[in-house]
Amino acid sequence: MWTLLIGISSGFLAGTLIKGRGFGCFGNLMVGILGSFLGNWLFRYLQIPVNENDKTLLLAMSTLGAIFLLALVSIFTKR
């Protein structure tokens, strides 16, 4: 349950920060979940410790990953 809430929240936050609005419930969830995987990988790559019980830190990690994901997508889709 927490995974879905964090995924939707982080997708919405990333969409709002990058695009100015969210992507809808399903879009926010997909961006958030993909961003969560990317954020987890980035934090491990940078050797930043993550406490899995800290929901605020998980939300921040997922949001940063989602922002990074949206930035990558915007770089590759610009014409």
N, C-alpha and C positions, 0 to 999 in steps of 0.2 A: 504494500500500500504506500509506504514512504517513497519507494522508487518512482511510482507514478506521480505522486504529488511533487516530488523534487524535479522530475523530468518536465512536467507541465510548467512548473514555476520557472525553472531555469530557461526553458525554451521561450517563455513569454518575456522574461527579463532581457534575454539576448536579442530577441526580435524587437523589443521596444528600444533598446539602446542602439542597435544597428540600423533598424529600418523605420523606427518611429511608431510601430504598432506590432502587435503579435501576429501569429500565423493561423489563428483559429486553434481550437482545442487539440485536434489530431496533429496539426502541423507543429504546434508548440511541443507536444509530447515527442514527436519524432526528432525535432531539433534538439530537445533536451536530452533524450536518451543517447543520441549520437554524440552530443556534446559531453555527456557524462563519460562515455568511453574515451573520448579524446582528452578530456580534462584529467581523467585517471592516468592515462598514458603519459601526458605532459608532466604531471606531478611526480610520477615515478621516475621519468627521465631526468627531471631536475632534482631528484632526490629530496622532495619535500614530503615529510611524513604526514599521513592522513589518518585521523582517528575515525573509524567507520561508525562510531556511535554519535559523533558530533554532526547533527543534521545541518547546522548552519554552515559548517565547513564543506560538507558535501554539496550543499546548494551553491556555495561560492565556486567550488571546483567545477561543478557541472555548468554553471553560468559562464565561467571563463572558457571552458572547453567549447561551449556552444557559440560564444562570440568568436573564438578562433576559427571554428568551423564555418560560420557565416562570412568571416573575412576571407577565408580561403575560397569559398564558393564565389564571392563577389569578384575576387581577383581573376578567377578562371572564366567567369561568364561575361565579363565586360568586353565590349567589342570596340 
